[in-house]
Amino acid sequence: MTAWRELSLFVRDAVLVASKDLRIEWRARSTLGQILPFAVLVLVLFGFALDANRPTLRLATPGLLPMTVLFATVVAVQRSVVVESADGARRMLLLSGMAPSAAFVGKTAAVAVQLLIVQVLLVPGVVLLYDAEIASVPLVLAACVAATAGLAAAGSLLGAVVAGVRAHQTVLPILLLPVSAPVLIAATRAFSDGFGTVAVNGWSWIALLAGFAAVNTVLGAAVYGPLLEDT
């Protein structure tokens, strides 16, 4: 019963943090007003960069989609850091008695929800703009979820690392881009199978994405408490 009670408290605290962040973002309209337009603009710019060549865009779709999501992750995590740093919110979170690991999971979940909302429009966007064809809907959906989990966990962890840095808006992308390289590689291969551009086993890459997300989530949950105390 004790273990079950601890798990219930953990889930409750994580849901509280996630719902708090999502309410703040909903009121600020940051997902619809900042992150989504930014992601769509990146897609359009990729199209211009490749000279609007439909065959080339179709072949590049599996790589351009996760890159766009990565750029959206930077914006979403920066917003999360700003919200947590305002008015001593991080200090109040530390003094609340809430398990830091639950707070980390909640913040990661909030970022992941925003990224999934963005991808709901991005995937149809690449189909229309790049003339891409989805060969396996379940595989594309699984790749979106697994890549989102990995990027959100890595972003939330690094967001906590740079929260106390004055130039965190500059430092975060510098750290996040190389750390996310395994996600980009695995997601590109999984999307290649999902969009039918390359004959690979996309589900094995999904497993790699899930493993990366799990490692970053466990690592972030373990170090989030000390990071809160340092900042």
Secondary structure by P-SEA (a helix, b strand, c coil): caaaaaaaaaaaaaaaaaaaaaaaaaaaccccccaaaaaaaaaaaaaaaacccaaaaaaaaaaaaaaaaaaaaaaaaaaaaaaaaccaaaaaaaaccccaaaaaaaaaaaaaaaaaaaaaaaaaaaaaccccccccaaaaaaaaaaaaaaaaaaaaaaaaaaccccaaaaaaaaaaaaaaaaaaaaaaaaaaaaacccccaaaaaaaaaaaaaaaaaaaaaacaaaaaaac
